[in-house]
Amino acid sequence: MPINITMPALSPTMEEGNLAKWLVKEGDKIKSGDVIAEIETDKATMEVEAVDEGTVAKIVVPAGTEGVKVNALIAVLAADGEDVAAAASGAGAAAAPAAKDAPKADAPPAAAPAPASVSAPAAAPAPAASAPAANDGHRTFASPLARRLAKEAGIDVTAISGTGPHGRVVKKDIEAAVSGGAAKAAPAPAAQPAAAAAPAAPKGMSDDAVLKLFEQGSYELVPHDGMRKTIAKRLQESKQTIPHFYVSVDCELDALLALRTQLNDSAPKSKDGVPAYKLSVNDMVIKALALALRDVPDANVSWTDSAMVKHKHADVGVAVSIPGGLITPIIRSAEQKTLSTISNEMKDYGKRAKERKLKPEEYQGGTTAVSNMGMMGVKNFAAVVNPPHATILAVGAGEQRVIVKKGEMVIANVMTVTLSTDHRAVDGALGAELLAAFKGYIENPMGMLV
């Protein structure tokens, strides 16, 4: 029986991806764990590993195809001992690839992205096509092999708790269910009456209406890529559905800058004279925000319609600008990490973010975020909350300002920070308390070392 290879869901929110490159060809024999393709999502380029063993009978979706829907058939594998030609001929009857811009048969394949560096780890085996929604409304992720075994055993895969990455159902879960006498697949529930259609969201000007405002030939059209579309969609949803509230405060930096210089000067050096770390102001901002959330735990939350999610650790996302948009890698449990660890993690994340080599678990989730535009000379700004976060800290440039101390004018290095909050979860007084704790660590930075 031929084995269908479908477009995997590389993250719980992924709906489609670009099939950038095939690393196998028809007739190749593969085994479980072999890297067979590279998939581009809106955030990263991921390597996809084979789950089953066999011979590649037919590649259904050619390299360079954009907008391939999750679950769409992309290739067919002939199992060991199966006739390859028969498996390939049966592929045509399968579902056609759900792609928006599939290249024509005689078109050359799109250029593949630059290969990952030798040191870059391969992505974990990608979760395969999702099952129909379980009773709780959540999607179930399972490997193709697990789905086939479940089908043969007559087991409802949506009723099984997966032990694979991100809760994916794998072979051993099916075997355990079979030996444990799991319930057989239940009949499909009766169709529910269709819910009333939600009112359409207000739209801006149409493409034609916009273009009519400009002289023909005075512009060029640059199509949106997946990243830009995702950023636009999420920011629009955030501003439309989250009641934003803003709190700003000025922080004196002189003590922090002096401590940073002292710590960098004392960093151990390798035989080549390379320091073990080099702290930036941003590294210290990340640590200060994490400690402030530890001290004000009621602000370390996420909003859901049924409950407030109170987080036990401060996972701080840091906005990193990359070509075509931005991405927010996350420093996990930042309140527990040293400044040197945070600094080195950020350098690694920043490098791999620009190469689009971050793994989904490295940029998804988090409990808050930092957006620093100080290095660009921006004095102050307000950032947009990125769900599931309830807060985001916008950091402006440090600059010399005249301030008043003990009735006298003095010059000090000062930066302005603005905290944007989801007012449903963090109200004004709580936001002010969080900023006061943050300001305390910035102006008394020795507190971050103990």
Steps between C-alpha positions, in 0.01 A plus 500: 500500500656837397589743778391859446742776606309818576596858574583493872378751755831629630324701770150500651410821313642409159243489220724485193865503399731518201665179383842653443710197416487123467806321635392167346384401154264239361649153536707584809472268796452676832476395861349658807697806606636589155463868410287505187397863440531863608180689581480879531249637749429867567778501762763238416632236262457154652640160405240222485596147600342181370286301742455184290737284298466417132569627148395840368245400237378843394566864591161666467594858592816628326767706669425871500125462552358773722194496723468124545223437753566292809385138439534534120660199330858580399650157424425128498720233656497135398539274801771233502407223259232706328502566126631855455332555163163396640540732795592787268204440267262508794628840606315678222166406651595657829419855590677761290741727685318790663738770386448856386798531269609154387761527222416350164655170398746661258595781736838481671485441875530806719839573644549317829594694810857498617578176685521509876841524658660172601452583866128573467296216650240329285143578590313244702283263296214710374153424624298364217153572374261584774205283578143621501427720797467312826201544724666787685549694179878460490692351206678169549847462349622151408768347282391330174609163639296553816194590294537191283539270801202663672286455188597134470420443868175692481612749766389862519832689490338816644433314826868423558742723694822534301847472656691638200619858448224754576262217595525324162359146490776256397530128433558399863182684606293291258669179614428591861138575412463165322648304790288697744179443311432854391154591384425444135435795276170654590244579232500855378283727715179629357543819305448807713299791371725755338587791723387842391760662282709759681476851358773570250790706629521847352738513207719776370511630145507241225818443299346667196384802701850550641677463164265749333641771727845472341617564147550181303869417469595700811516193725581130507302226673690280748285199598469428872691196620370264768677679785362842412147359464525332841633815668223710346229254604617464859560870559159587358334238721693627802395863456139403424451249782737609781426819698848654519611711796833686515725600790833683456790571734852651475791292630845632590775286345826623652528223762403234246752622242777504761415144614484375141850640433634338815347161418621505139851598606511206742370240252730195469685482169596204285853431380417709194393792718127456428286593806255241631222758474436862410193644669275751329249736657228286339624189684464687829154628399388139440625393843344802673159436341514130593583582863225764509247238384628266770444773759157596358359158408147630437638672186663179370177375347313415180133567436250233399123535495457243778799563729814700567816305423757580771849400389761356736795630297578814302556393139610821330464534124737744330403659169772443237481675164561271202457556125129530424380535859588401854505198726498468878732232639435425867737491797335234716496543880702819460458586868717198587778557246819699539563807288779320312267209415230738375758689293639188332152358433394825334810506278423144385130574447575823311738322262266209429196729473661688211574163335136393565626194683314537830286206611131569576548428870765775508262778395149382589337576834668712763342709775617851403721674245758775457520722192812718504536774239748702700789397276311662213484834681130474585426695819171332592219300342215264591508138384205275413422213738564161340261233638523287709709768674322755718793745496775630275773750593606760243853627569626835370851636460716589797604864474644774713228718652488776755317383812445651844657335806475656846392827344792518258520435128734214407570301184413131500461219245126429479281270291123498466314169505130444428309196619205396282253275681193296421263695724283192550787333686726782623333823606666837541596467868651155446687621193639792701612259775679284244676801347605623844662161568671510161629854560636388838718232339621730222601779740639257762645232271701319769164349596511297178816322614374361831 
